[in-house]
């Protein structure tokens, strides 16, 4: 039955309504906003923008002055004026590191006659005075003072050389006339002027840097030959330096005028895109919902193995629903499997009880008769036959006992059991089989560990697992027991280097009545798994054909095992 109204269709109609309504509201607000933009941009906001730009330039100069003070006050800097080779390597490294700043071309040293004596190039160094000092001079450049620092420049190269300014301070006074001089930072002019860029108002506000010489510099550090019209005076950066700017009021409204047409175009594109998007979404949603319906129908028809394909990480609500469906199917399959298993175990328990009652009593009578015949038989050959019959009666009695144990398992009384006690009993009980097959048994782990389970049932399980591991080994094989703590559980691993199992055998090895040995009943591992689970534990088997097998038993740890001492 199809729904009368599609959910995606409702969302599509709602989205289109919201788009059209939003465009109408924005259009009505457009005129009001456009009228107030020019006034606001030309007023306090522009002044705040220019004040912020001036602060950036001032902070740049202040940072360079602070950097220069670190060098000028260093007690070893005057050594650059006396003899270059005597400067300690640590001081040289300090100067080189400071010169490598991306805002500097290098660091310059001057004597008391204002002559350039030493240059330390940085990574950005190029041209004069680093390769040729013949035509490099400070003569004719404007100079202003800020506290004890002198700002010289700017200097503009006539060719391809760099544009720069120099910030200079006197070196620390050592009391010796021959080591008086100054140190200067050779600053990239572009590093200063680039701070005037106003990316968000580039078409409206154009700032320029006014130098003490009256030049106007743009954001790239180049000099303007023709001053622009309507140039306004801005805030001062440092003595003799200020920011002047031009406001293009006509350019403020032009983006808004074109934005109105773009707004209608965008609204149309969004409406069309919404229709296409929701149409595609509706197809995808119908296809994914159809899969959910198919899964529900398959589950209702009894196909408990049907699962929906869903990504590992939930991407949307449909994926969450698919994972929930799969989880429901898993739980339903597990519940039905447990119910069927419980019914099987109930039937098997009744059957095992009947077999034990109907078979064991006659077997006891037959065994007593055979033993009586064996004592009175003089012929050796017939006596051997009677012994064989007695052995087969014992084997049949064991099969009946295993069947009864599997059909009606009973949980023992749990108590604190030390691992070393379990290991000791299990190795003693299997030592005869190990000696017969010439297999060595070893154990490792913390002997202070203890489990909370039935001692007899745990020993029975471990003996069964050890016997299987010994029989899987060839002569000279090794079986290793290892115990360790894993959170609130104790892990016991039984590892052998025997023949191992193929994947098919590994899947069936714990099923009842499955065995690979002619004399086996196929109930040993099944009973072992039951007893471990009755004691709140888990059994896991990992095996590689031809390499060996590891059986891991996880049992609850005793709460006070840390109090046990060896």
C-alpha positions as a Python dict, from the first residue, in 0.01 Angstrom:
ca = {
    (1, 'X'): (0, 0, 0),
    (2, 'X'): (148, 330, -110),
    (3, 'X'): (127, 637, 119),
    (4, 'X'): (-113, 910, 17),
    (5, 'X'): (146, 1186, 56),
    (6, 'X'): (520, 1130, 9),
    (7, 'X'): (737, 1247, 297),
    (8, 'X'): (997, 1376, 51),
    (9, 'X'): (724, 1564, -137),
    (10, 'X'): (621, 1740, 182),
    (11, 'X'): (978, 1842, 253),
    (12, 'X'): (1019, 1964, -107),
    (13, 'X'): (713, 2187, -81),
    (14, 'X'): (826, 2320, 255),
    (15, 'X'): (1177, 2395, 123),
    (16, 'X'): (1043, 2579, -184),
    (17, 'X'): (816, 2784, 39),
    (18, 'X'): (1106, 2879, 263),
    (19, 'X'): (1326, 2976, -36),
    (20, 'X'): (1062, 3198, -198),
    (21, 'X'): (971, 3355, 134),
    (22, 'X'): (1336, 3424, 218),
    (23, 'X'): (1395, 3591, -119),
    (24, 'X'): (1090, 3813, -72),
    (25, 'X'): (1200, 3921, 275),
    (26, 'X'): (1558, 3985, 162),
    (27, 'X'): (1436, 4194, -133),
    (28, 'X'): (1225, 4412, 96),
    (29, 'X'): (1521, 4466, 328),
    (30, 'X'): (1761, 4539, 44),
    (31, 'X'): (1671, 4906, -2),
    (32, 'X'): (1695, 4982, 368),
    (33, 'X'): (2032, 4809, 401),
    (34, 'X'): (2176, 4970, 87),
    (35, 'X'): (2096, 5323, 206),
    (36, 'X'): (2272, 5278, 538),
    (37, 'X'): (2584, 5098, 409),
    (38, 'X'): (2757, 5405, 263),
    (39, 'X'): (2705, 5612, 575),
    (40, 'X'): (2836, 5342, 804),
    (41, 'X'): (3139, 5256, 593),
    (42, 'X'): (3235, 5621, 551),
    (43, 'X'): (3192, 5695, 921),
    (44, 'X'): (3313, 5529, 1235),
    (45, 'X'): (3386, 5191, 1079),
    (46, 'X'): (3635, 5337, 832),
    (47, 'X'): (3804, 5529, 1110),
    (48, 'X'): (3825, 5213, 1320),
    (49, 'X'): (3964, 5025, 1020),
    (50, 'X'): (4235, 5287, 968),
    (51, 'X'): (4316, 5298, 1340),
    (52, 'X'): (4358, 4920, 1338),
    (53, 'X'): (4585, 4939, 1034),
    (54, 'X'): (4796, 5208, 1202),
    (55, 'X'): (4825, 4989, 1513),
    (56, 'X'): (4950, 4699, 1303),
    (57, 'X'): (5223, 4914, 1151),
    (58, 'X'): (5317, 5062, 1489),
    (59, 'X'): (5333, 4715, 1645),
    (60, 'X'): (5556, 4600, 1360),
    (61, 'X'): (5802, 4884, 1427),
    (62, 'X'): (5784, 4824, 1804),
    (63, 'X'): (5859, 4453, 1757),
    (64, 'X'): (6162, 4536, 1542),
    (65, 'X'): (6282, 4783, 1805),
    (66, 'X'): (6244, 4519, 2076),
    (67, 'X'): (6436, 4275, 1858),
    (68, 'X'): (6706, 4538, 1806),
    (69, 'X'): (6731, 4614, 2179),
    (70, 'X'): (6806, 4245, 2244),
    (71, 'X'): (7108, 4270, 2015),
    (72, 'X'): (7230, 4623, 2098),
    (73, 'X'): (7244, 4558, 2473),
    (74, 'X'): (7432, 4229, 2441),
    (75, 'X'): (7777, 4273, 2602),
    (76, 'X'): (7960, 4092, 2320),
    (77, 'X'): (7814, 4290, 2027),
    (78, 'X'): (8090, 4559, 2031),
    (79, 'X'): (8337, 4283, 1937),
    (80, 'X'): (8202, 4311, 1580),
    (81, 'X'): (8362, 4659, 1568),
    (82, 'X'): (8702, 4554, 1708),
    (83, 'X'): (8780, 4231, 1531),
    (84, 'X'): (8546, 3995, 1353),
    (85, 'X'): (8732, 3675, 1428),
    (86, 'X'): (8709, 3730, 1803),
    (87, 'X'): (8331, 3716, 1823),
    (88, 'X'): (8219, 3403, 2015),
    (89, 'X'): (8034, 3146, 1809),
    (90, 'X'): (7729, 3171, 2034),
    (91, 'X'): (7701, 3544, 1962),
    (92, 'X'): (7747, 3482, 1589),
    (93, 'X'): (7470, 3222, 1597),
    (94, 'X'): (7240, 3467, 1782),
    (95, 'X'): (7296, 3736, 1517),
    (96, 'X'): (7251, 3487, 1231),
    (97, 'X'): (6923, 3361, 1378),
    (98, 'X'): (6791, 3717, 1418),
    (99, 'X'): (6904, 3805, 1065),
    (100, 'X'): (6712, 3510, 920),
    (101, 'X'): (6379, 3676, 1004),
    (102, 'X'): (6160, 3692, 688),
    (103, 'X'): (6105, 4065, 754),
    (104, 'X'): (6478, 4148, 735),
    (105, 'X'): (6741, 4156, 465),
    (106, 'X'): (7010, 4140, 730),
    (107, 'X'): (7181, 4309, 1025),
    (108, 'X'): (7432, 4596, 979),
    (109, 'X'): (7704, 4731, 1211),
    (110, 'X'): (7832, 5094, 1201),
    (111, 'X'): (8130, 5259, 1369),
    (112, 'X'): (8127, 5592, 1549),
    (113, 'X'): (8181, 5770, 1214),
    (114, 'X'): (7857, 5623, 1077),
    (115, 'X'): (8053, 5398, 842),
    (116, 'X'): (7927, 5050, 758),
    (117, 'X'): (8177, 4800, 903),
    (118, 'X'): (8003, 4460, 909),
    (119, 'X'): (7698, 4303, 741),
    (120, 'X'): (7521, 3981, 849),
    (121, 'X'): (7298, 3868, 560),
    (122, 'X'): (6970, 3692, 620),
    (123, 'X'): (6780, 3451, 399),
    (124, 'X'): (6618, 3737, 203),
    (125, 'X'): (6946, 3928, 152),
    (126, 'X'): (7011, 4049, -203),
    (127, 'X'): (7198, 4325, -374),
    (128, 'X'): (7384, 4602, -193),
    (129, 'X'): (7538, 4612, 68),
    (130, 'X'): (7571, 4234, 88),
    (131, 'X'): (7758, 4184, -240),
    (132, 'X'): (7880, 4535, -312),
    (133, 'X'): (7904, 4827, -68),
    (134, 'X'): (8047, 5081, -312),
    (135, 'X'): (7722, 5263, -392),
    (136, 'X'): (7537, 5191, -65),
    (137, 'X'): (7487, 5496, 158),
    (138, 'X'): (7256, 5654, 410),
    (139, 'X'): (7317, 6004, 284),
    (140, 'X'): (7007, 6198, 188),
    (141, 'X'): (6762, 5960, 357),
    (142, 'X'): (6509, 6104, 603),
    (143, 'X'): (6557, 6012, 965),
    (144, 'X'): (6325, 6021, 1268),
    (145, 'X'): (6380, 5916, 1627),
    (146, 'X'): (6156, 5699, 1842),
    (147, 'X'): (6299, 5692, 2197),
    (148, 'X'): (6660, 5570, 2154),
    (149, 'X'): (6596, 5420, 1809),
    (150, 'X'): (6656, 5592, 1477),
    (151, 'X'): (6432, 5507, 1178),
    (152, 'X'): (6613, 5588, 853),
    (153, 'X'): (6450, 5579, 511),
    (154, 'X'): (6274, 5453, 320),
    (155, 'X'): (6519, 5391, 38),
    (156, 'X'): (6391, 5301, -309),
    (157, 'X'): (6610, 5116, -554),
    (158, 'X'): (6630, 5260, -900),
    (159, 'X'): (6688, 4917, -1049),
    (160, 'X'): (6591, 4566, -944),
    (161, 'X'): (6729, 4606, -589),
    (162, 'X'): (6518, 4594, -275),
    (163, 'X'): (6331, 4877, -108),
    (164, 'X'): (6417, 4909, 258),
    (165, 'X'): (6430, 5113, 576),
    (166, 'X'): (6682, 5096, 857),
    (167, 'X'): (6610, 5088, 1231),
    (168, 'X'): (6928, 5163, 1426),
    (169, 'X'): (7034, 5178, 1789),
    (170, 'X'): (7370, 5254, 1954),
    (171, 'X'): (7559, 4956, 2090),
    (172, 'X'): (7597, 4905, 2462),
    (173, 'X'): (7842, 5153, 2613),
    (174, 'X'): (8153, 4960, 2724),
    (175, 'X'): (8353, 5267, 2835),
    (176, 'X'): (8607, 5224, 2555),
    (177, 'X'): (8600, 5487, 2277),
    (178, 'X'): (8732, 5249, 2012),
    (179, 'X'): (8427, 5022, 2039),
    (180, 'X'): (8152, 5281, 2012),
    (181, 'X'): (7910, 5233, 1724),
    (182, 'X'): (7560, 5120, 1636),
    (183, 'X'): (7366, 4821, 1506),
    (184, 'X'): (7075, 4833, 1264),
    (185, 'X'): (6802, 4606, 1128),
    (186, 'X'): (6785, 4621, 748),
    (187, 'X'): (6404, 4590, 717),
    (188, 'X'): (6207, 4493, 406),
    (189, 'X'): (5988, 4791, 323),
    (190, 'X'): (5724, 4557, 179),
    (191, 'X'): (5692, 4381, 516),
    (192, 'X'): (5571, 4713, 660),
    (193, 'X'): (5347, 4828, 374),
    (194, 'X'): (5180, 4485, 331),
    (195, 'X'): (5019, 4539, 670),
    (196, 'X'): (4800, 4808, 510),
    (197, 'X'): (4608, 4554, 299),
    (198, 'X'): (4232, 4555, 364),
    (199, 'X'): (4110, 4244, 187),
    (200, 'X'): (3748, 4282, 298),
    (201, 'X'): (3733, 4650, 187),
    (202, 'X'): (3983, 4647, -99),
    (203, 'X'): (3742, 4803, -350),
    (204, 'X'): (3618, 5067, -103),
    (205, 'X'): (3920, 5169, 106),
    (206, 'X'): (4270, 5226, -32),
    (207, 'X'): (4531, 5320, 232),
    (208, 'X'): (4873, 5473, 157),
    (209, 'X'): (5179, 5522, 378),
    (210, 'X'): (5307, 5882, 398),
    (211, 'X'): (5685, 5895, 470),
    (212, 'X'): (5882, 6181, 630),
    (213, 'X'): (5999, 6276, 280),
    (214, 'X'): (5638, 6329, 169),
    (215, 'X'): (5622, 6017, -48),
    (216, 'X'): (5312, 5803, -77),
    (217, 'X'): (5368, 5427, -70),
    (218, 'X'): (5107, 5170, -168),
    (219, 'X'): (5066, 4826, -8),
    (220, 'X'): (5346, 4679, -224),
    (221, 'X'): (5599, 4943, -109),
    (222, 'X'): (5611, 5127, -444),
    (223, 'X'): (5599, 5509, -465),
    (224, 'X'): (5297, 5677, -625),
    (225, 'X'): (5397, 5932, -888),
    (226, 'X'): (5055, 6099, -893),
    (227, 'X'): (4870, 6145, -562),
    (228, 'X'): (4506, 6025, -584),
    (229, 'X'): (4216, 6269, -555),
    (230, 'X'): (4011, 6304, -236),
    (231, 'X'): (4306, 6185, -26),
    (232, 'X'): (4222, 6193, 344),
    (233, 'X'): (4465, 6234, 632),
    (234, 'X'): (4481, 5933, 860),
    (235, 'X'): (4639, 5838, 1192),
    (236, 'X'): (5011, 5866, 1267),
    (237, 'X'): (5221, 5549, 1279),
    (238, 'X'): (5538, 5706, 1426),
    (239, 'X'): (5686, 6055, 1413),
    (240, 'X'): (5683, 6170, 1050),
    (241, 'X'): (5498, 5855, 929),
    (242, 'X'): (5120, 5838, 888),
    (243, 'X'): (4850, 5661, 690),
    (244, 'X'): (4649, 5852, 432),
    (245, 'X'): (4354, 5688, 257),
    (246, 'X'): (4098, 5723, -20),
    (247, 'X'): (3734, 5612, 13),
    (248, 'X'): (3552, 5514, -308),
    (249, 'X'): (3190, 5569, -204),
    (250, 'X'): (3059, 5486, -549),
    (251, 'X'): (3210, 5140, -532),
    (252, 'X'): (3023, 5060, -213),
    (253, 'X'): (2682, 5033, -371),
    (254, 'X'): (2784, 4868, -698),
    (255, 'X'): (2819, 4520, -542),
    (256, 'X'): (2483, 4563, -373),
    (257, 'X'): (2314, 4659, -697),
    (258, 'X'): (2452, 4356, -875),
    (259, 'X'): (2375, 4142, -571),
    (260, 'X'): (2001, 4201, -616),
    (261, 'X'): (2001, 4039, -959),
    (262, 'X'): (2229, 3766, -830),
    (263, 'X'): (1989, 3709, -542),
    (264, 'X'): (1699, 3638, -776),
    (265, 'X'): (1917, 3417, -994),
    (266, 'X'): (2041, 3226, -692),
    (267, 'X'): (1684, 3181, -569),
    (268, 'X'): (1582, 3032, -904),
    (269, 'X'): (1883, 2800, -911),
    (270, 'X'): (1817, 2693, -552),
    (271, 'X'): (1451, 2622, -627),
    (272, 'X'): (1543, 2412, -930),
    (273, 'X'): (1821, 2239, -739),
    (274, 'X'): (1583, 2166, -453),
    (275, 'X'): (1336, 2000, -687),
    (276, 'X'): (1608, 1788, -850),
    (277, 'X'): (1767, 1702, -516),
    (278, 'X'): (1444, 1593, -353),
    (279, 'X'): (1345, 1395, -663),
    (280, 'X'): (1674, 1202, -643),
    (281, 'X'): (1634, 1171, -267),
    (282, 'X'): (1284, 1033, -311),
    (283, 'X'): (1412, 764, -550),
    (284, 'X'): (1693, 667, -315),
    (285, 'X'): (1465, 667, -12),
    (286, 'X'): (1205, 450, -185),
    (287, 'X'): (1475, 204, -290),
    (288, 'X'): (1621, 180, 62),
    (289, 'X'): (1280, 155, 228),
    (290, 'X'): (1192, -121, -20),
    (291, 'X'): (1493, -317, 108),
    (292, 'X'): (1368, -281, 464),
    (293, 'X'): (1024, -405, 359),
    (294, 'X'): (1182, -702, 178),
    (295, 'X'): (1385, -784, 489),
    (296, 'X'): (1078, -771, 712),
    (297, 'X'): (886, -997, 473),
    (298, 'X'): (1179, -1242, 453),
    (299, 'X'): (1202, -1252, 832),
    (300, 'X'): (827, -1300, 862),
    (301, 'X'): (843, -1592, 617),
    (302, 'X'): (1100, -1770, 837),
    (303, 'X'): (1427, -1677, 666),
    (304, 'X'): (1625, -1598, 981),
    (305, 'X'): (1954, -1571, 788),
    (306, 'X'): (1845, -1265, 586),
    (307, 'X'): (2049, -954, 668),
    (308, 'X'): (2043, -601, 529),
    (309, 'X'): (2362, -454, 386),
    (310, 'X'): (2458, -149, 590),
    (311, 'X'): (2783, 50, 625),
    (312, 'X'): (2995, -1, 933),
    (313, 'X'): (2940, 358, 1047),
    (314, 'X'): (2583, 487, 1051),
    (315, 'X'): (2543, 765, 792),
    (316, 'X'): (2174, 840, 838),
    (317, 'X'): (1855, 716, 1002),
    (318, 'X'): (1799, 446, 737),
    (319, 'X'): (2138, 294, 819),
    (320, 'X'): (2052, 306, 1190),
    (321, 'X'): (1726, 130, 1113),
    (322, 'X'): (1910, -131, 902),
    (323, 'X'): (2153, -200, 1186),
    (324, 'X'): (1861, -226, 1428),
    (325, 'X'): (1688, -468, 1191),
    (326, 'X'): (2001, -685, 1167),
    (327, 'X'): (2043, -675, 1546),
    (328, 'X'): (1678, -779, 1586),
    (329, 'X'): (1729, -1065, 1338),
    (330, 'X'): (2043, -1176, 1525),
    (331, 'X'): (1866, -1173, 1859),
    (332, 'X'): (1564, -1351, 1713),
    (333, 'X'): (1783, -1616, 1553),
    (334, 'X'): (1978, -1658, 1875),
    (335, 'X'): (1660, -1679, 2082),
    (336, 'X'): (1505, -1938, 1850),
    (337, 'X'): (1836, -2128, 1844),
    (338, 'X'): (1849, -2128, 2222),
    (339, 'X'): (1487, -2242, 2239),
    (340, 'X'): (1550, -2524, 1993),
    (341, 'X'): (1870, -2617, 2180),
    (342, 'X'): (1683, -2618, 2510),
    (343, 'X'): (1418, -2844, 2363),
    (344, 'X'): (1687, -3071, 2221),
    (345, 'X'): (1863, -3085, 2557),
    (346, 'X'): (1535, -3165, 2733),
    (347, 'X'): (1461, -3448, 2490),
    (348, 'X'): (1823, -3564, 2509),
    (349, 'X'): (1810, -3557, 2889),
    (350, 'X'): (1501, -3773, 2897),
    (351, 'X'): (1656, -4003, 2639),
    (352, 'X'): (1985, -4022, 2832),
    (353, 'X'): (1800, -4103, 3155),
    (354, 'X'): (1609, -4380, 2983),
    (355, 'X'): (1925, -4519, 2824),
    (356, 'X'): (2110, -4508, 3156),
    (357, 'X'): (1825, -4694, 3327),
    (358, 'X'): (1760, -4946, 3053),
    (359, 'X'): (2121, -5008, 2946),
    (360, 'X'): (2341, -4971, 3252),
    (361, 'X'): (2162, -5236, 3463),
    (362, 'X'): (2181, -5506, 3191),
    (363, 'X'): (2542, -5404, 3125),
    (364, 'X'): (2625, -5459, 3494),
    (365, 'X'): (2469, -5804, 3484),
    (366, 'X'): (2651, -5893, 3161),
    (367, 'X'): (2982, -5772, 3306),
    (368, 'X'): (2941, -5981, 3622),
    (369, 'X'): (2858, -6287, 3408),
    (370, 'X'): (3161, -6230, 3184),
    (371, 'X'): (3388, -6189, 3486),
    (372, 'X'): (3256, -6516, 3633),
    (373, 'X'): (3313, -6696, 3304),
    (374, 'X'): (3660, -6544, 3280),
    (375, 'X'): (3763, -6686, 3621),
    (376, 'X'): (3650, -7039, 3534),
    (377, 'X'): (3786, -7046, 3181),
    (378, 'X'): (4103, -7255, 3139),
    (379, 'X'): (4150, -7190, 2768),
    (380, 'X'): (4374, -6883, 2715),
    (381, 'X'): (4222, -6790, 2381),
    (382, 'X'): (3866, -6790, 2515),
    (383, 'X'): (3983, -6602, 2828),
    (384, 'X'): (4128, -6326, 2605),
    (385, 'X'): (3796, -6304, 2422),
    (386, 'X'): (3612, -6263, 2754),
    (387, 'X'): (3858, -5987, 2858),
    (388, 'X'): (3790, -5808, 2528),
    (389, 'X'): (3414, -5837, 2591),
    (390, 'X'): (3464, -5686, 2939),
    (391, 'X'): (3661, -5394, 2792),
    (392, 'X'): (3387, -5326, 2540),
    (393, 'X'): (3127, -5335, 2819),
    (394, 'X'): (3334, -5072, 3007),
    (395, 'X'): (3361, -4856, 2694),
    (396, 'X'): (2987, -4881, 2636),
    (397, 'X'): (2928, -4783, 2998),
    (398, 'X'): (3151, -4475, 2952),
    (399, 'X'): (2956, -4376, 2640),
    (400, 'X'): (2632, -4399, 2838),
    (401, 'X'): (2790, -4189, 3115),
    (402, 'X'): (2905, -3922, 2868),
    (403, 'X'): (2561, -3916, 2711),
    (404, 'X'): (2402, -3868, 3052),
    (405, 'X'): (2649, -3590, 3142),
    (406, 'X'): (2582, -3409, 2816),
    (407, 'X'): (2207, -3444, 2834),
    (408, 'X'): (2173, -3321, 3192),
    (409, 'X'): (2471, -3107, 3291),
    (410, 'X'): (2469, -2988, 3653),
    (411, 'X'): (2654, -2679, 3774),
    (412, 'X'): (2894, -2741, 4063),
    (413, 'X'): (2946, -2530, 4370),
    (414, 'X'): (3172, -2234, 4274),
    (415, 'X'): (3453, -2144, 4509),
    (416, 'X'): (3796, -1987, 4506),
    (417, 'X'): (4042, -2218, 4326),
    (418, 'X'): (4412, -2146, 4281),
    (419, 'X'): (4543, -2189, 3931),
    (420, 'X'): (4847, -2382, 4052),
    (421, 'X'): (4616, -2639, 4214),
    (422, 'X'): (4423, -2688, 3889),
    (423, 'X'): (4746, -2716, 3687),
    (424, 'X'): (4895, -2963, 3934),
    (425, 'X'): (4592, -3196, 3930),
    (426, 'X'): (4549, -3182, 3555),
    (427, 'X'): (4916, -3256, 3479),
    (428, 'X'): (4927, -3542, 3729),
    (429, 'X'): (4614, -3703, 3584),
    (430, 'X'): (4746, -3679, 3228),
    (431, 'X'): (5110, -3762, 3304),
    (432, 'X'): (5059, -4130, 3221),
    (433, 'X'): (4922, -4050, 2875),
    (434, 'X'): (5199, -3793, 2822),
    (435, 'X'): (5470, -4044, 2914),
    (436, 'X'): (5315, -4308, 2691),
    (437, 'X'): (5316, -4074, 2389),
    (438, 'X'): (5648, -3911, 2492),
    (439, 'X'): (5498, -3560, 2505),
    (440, 'X'): (5632, -3293, 2740),
    (441, 'X'): (5392, -3074, 2945),
    (442, 'X'): (5506, -2727, 3064),
    (443, 'X'): (5329, -2449, 3252),
    (444, 'X'): (5384, -2075, 3303),
    (445, 'X'): (5205, -1774, 3445),
    (446, 'X'): (5138, -1612, 3780),
    (447, 'X'): (5073, -1890, 4032),
    (448, 'X'): (4898, -1641, 4263),
    (449, 'X'): (4601, -1616, 4026),
    (450, 'X'): (4276, -1775, 4136),
    (451, 'X'): (3941, -1841, 3968),
    (452, 'X'): (3588, -1859, 4103),
    (453, 'X'): (3439, -2186, 3975),
    (454, 'X'): (3370, -2550, 4062),
    (455, 'X'): (3713, -2713, 4123),
    (456, 'X'): (3609, -3059, 4009),
    (457, 'X'): (3447, -2938, 3689),
    (458, 'X'): (3740, -2709, 3602),
    (459, 'X'): (3987, -2993, 3660),
    (460, 'X'): (3768, -3225, 3450),
    (461, 'X'): (3763, -2972, 3165),
    (462, 'X'): (4138, -2911, 3183),
    (463, 'X'): (4215, -3284, 3190),
    (464, 'X'): (3997, -3336, 2883),
    (465, 'X'): (4166, -3048, 2697),
    (466, 'X'): (4514, -3166, 2798),
    (467, 'X'): (4436, -3521, 2686),
    (468, 'X'): (4317, -3394, 2346),
    (469, 'X'): (4632, -3181, 2309),
    (470, 'X'): (4860, -3474, 2402),
    (471, 'X'): (4689, -3708, 2155),
    (472, 'X'): (4721, -3444, 1881),
    (473, 'X'): (5102, -3432, 1923),
    (474, 'X'): (5357, -3664, 1767),
    (475, 'X'): (5641, -3820, 1965),
    (476, 'X'): (5855, -3544, 2117),
    (477, 'X'): (5571, -3289, 2104),
    (478, 'X'): (5514, -3014, 2360),
    (479, 'X'): (5195, -2902, 2535),
    (480, 'X'): (5213, -2568, 2719),
    (481, 'X'): (4979, -2433, 2985),
    (482, 'X'): (4970, -2057, 3044),
    (483, 'X'): (4756, -1852, 3286),
    (484, 'X'): (4724, -1473, 3292),
    (485, 'X'): (4477, -1210, 3406),
    (486, 'X'): (4257, -1026, 3155),
    (487, 'X'): (4047, -766, 3336),
    (488, 'X'): (3802, -946, 3566),
    (489, 'X'): (3876, -1278, 3393),
    (490, 'X'): (4151, -1539, 3413),
    (491, 'X'): (4268, -1677, 3080),
    (492, 'X'): (4404, -2032, 3062),
    (493, 'X'): (4564, -2124, 2726),
    (494, 'X'): (4644, -2485, 2631),
    (495, 'X'): (4880, -2480, 2331),
    (496, 'X'): (5020, -2780, 2144),
    (497, 'X'): (5243, -2817, 1839),
    (498, 'X'): (5045, -3107, 1701),
    (499, 'X'): (4872, -3162, 1371),
    (500, 'X'): (4615, -2884, 1410),
    (501, 'X'): (4273, -2876, 1242),
    (502, 'X'): (4143, -2759, 907),
    (503, 'X'): (3869, -2490, 905),
    (504, 'X'): (3589, -2742, 845),
    (505, 'X'): (3694, -2956, 1142),
    (506, 'X'): (3740, -2645, 1358),
    (507, 'X'): (3379, -2539, 1294),
    (508, 'X'): (3240, -2881, 1399),
    (509, 'X'): (3481, -2982, 1673),
    (510, 'X'): (3254, -2875, 1962),
    (511, 'X'): (2937, -3023, 1814),
    (512, 'X'): (2805, -3331, 1999),
    (513, 'X'): (2898, -3672, 1858),
    (514, 'X'): (3156, -3523, 1618),
    (515, 'X'): (3495, -3692, 1649),
    (516, 'X'): (3801, -3765, 1434),
    (517, 'X'): (3909, -4064, 1644),
    (518, 'X'): (3769, -4411, 1597),
    (519, 'X'): (3748, -4480, 1971),
    (520, 'X'): (3601, -4139, 2062),
    (521, 'X'): (3238, -4061, 2146),
    (522, 'X'): (3240, -3702, 2018),
    (523, 'X'): (3109, -3567, 2349),
    (524, 'X'): (3432, -3465, 2524),
    (525, 'X'): (3462, -3111, 2391),
    (526, 'X'): (3084, -3062, 2398),
    (527, 'X'): (3073, -3151, 2767),
    (528, 'X'): (3381, -2934, 2832),
    (529, 'X'): (3217, -2631, 2669),
    (530, 'X'): (2897, -2691, 2870),
    (531, 'X'): (3083, -2714, 3200),
    (532, 'X'): (3288, -2400, 3127),
    (533, 'X'): (2975, -2203, 3036),
    (534, 'X'): (2797, -2334, 3348),
    (535, 'X'): (3083, -2180, 3549),
    (536, 'X'): (3040, -1841, 3377),
    (537, 'X'): (3330, -1890, 3135),
    (538, 'X'): (3400, -1904, 2762),
    (539, 'X'): (3582, -2150, 2536),
    (540, 'X'): (3764, -2042, 2218),
    (541, 'X'): (3969, -2261, 1985),
    (542, 'X'): (4229, -2136, 1736),
    (543, 'X'): (4401, -2389, 1515),
    (544, 'X'): (4618, -2394, 1204),
    (545, 'X'): (4637, -2717, 1010),
    (546, 'X'): (4985, -2866, 1038),
    (547, 'X'): (5106, -2614, 1299),
    (548, 'X'): (4908, -2676, 1619),
    (549, 'X'): (4611, -2568, 1828),
    (550, 'X'): (4548, -2320, 2109),
    (551, 'X'): (4241, -2359, 2332),
    (552, 'X'): (4162, -2050, 2540),
    (553, 'X'): (3944, -2083, 2850),
    (554, 'X'): (3820, -1764, 3016),
    (555, 'X'): (3682, -1800, 3370),
    (556, 'X'): (3577, -1544, 3636),
    (557, 'X'): (3860, -1428, 3858),
    (558, 'X'): (3829, -1463, 4233),
    (559, 'X'): (3794, -1125, 4400),
    (560, 'X'): (4074, -1189, 4649),
    (561, 'X'): (4328, -1355, 4420),
    (562, 'X'): (4577, -1075, 4488),
    (563, 'X'): (4585, -1185, 4853),
    (564, 'X'): (4701, -1533, 4764),
    (565, 'X'): (5070, -1595, 4817),
    (566, 'X'): (5262, -1873, 4666),
}
